[in-house]
Amino acid sequence: QAHNRNTDRLPSVSEFILMRRATIGAAMVEAMVEYSLDIKIPDYVFQHPVMIAMSDATSDIMTWPNDLCSFNKEQADGDLQNLICCVMMEKDIGLQEAIDVILQMIDDRVSDYIELKSCLPSFGAEVDAELAKYHKALEYFVQGTVVWYYKSPRYFRGLDVADKAEAVIRFFPKSNNTLS
């Protein structure tokens, strides 16, 4: 993202998603969940294609709401490295349409995750029990992170948007700390 900021390059949506998976810290979160709960899951389980796909889905479910919530702050700072900007550019649509597209993308990824979870094979009773604890904790972490985005003054500057089906959010004025 830093290189893209420095060169004023806006990546495609697919490029941006891959980049954000690498920068959001989901792998660290997954490792912390496993370590903090003293869960023992063999490496071969994490290398299973369904587990890899679930990890990608978890990362997206955690990342895309961040881009929705941080957009206003970032645009005020002159930072366009945001999924909203990528969708707007790639699809040649306006802001609200891009937000609607991303909301649908999030819904689709949650459905993907649920479907993947139902397709996860058995790795034996002991490992399956550990996986159940792991996934439950990871799901709580992701949900808590998303709730924090909406309740944090970092993104909404005192505006209460949590638990609202709709909200009108005015653009923050450009800051003196613009990145461009």
Secondary structure, DSSP 8 states (H G I E B T S, - for coil): -HHHHHTT----HHHHHHHHHHHS-HHHHHHHHHHHTT----HHHHTSHHHHHHHHHHHHHHHHHHHHHHHHHHHHTT---SHHHHHHHHHT--HHHHHHHHHHHHHHHHHHHHHHHHH-----HHHHHHHHHHHHHHHHHHHHHHHHHHH-HHHHTT---TT-S----------TT---
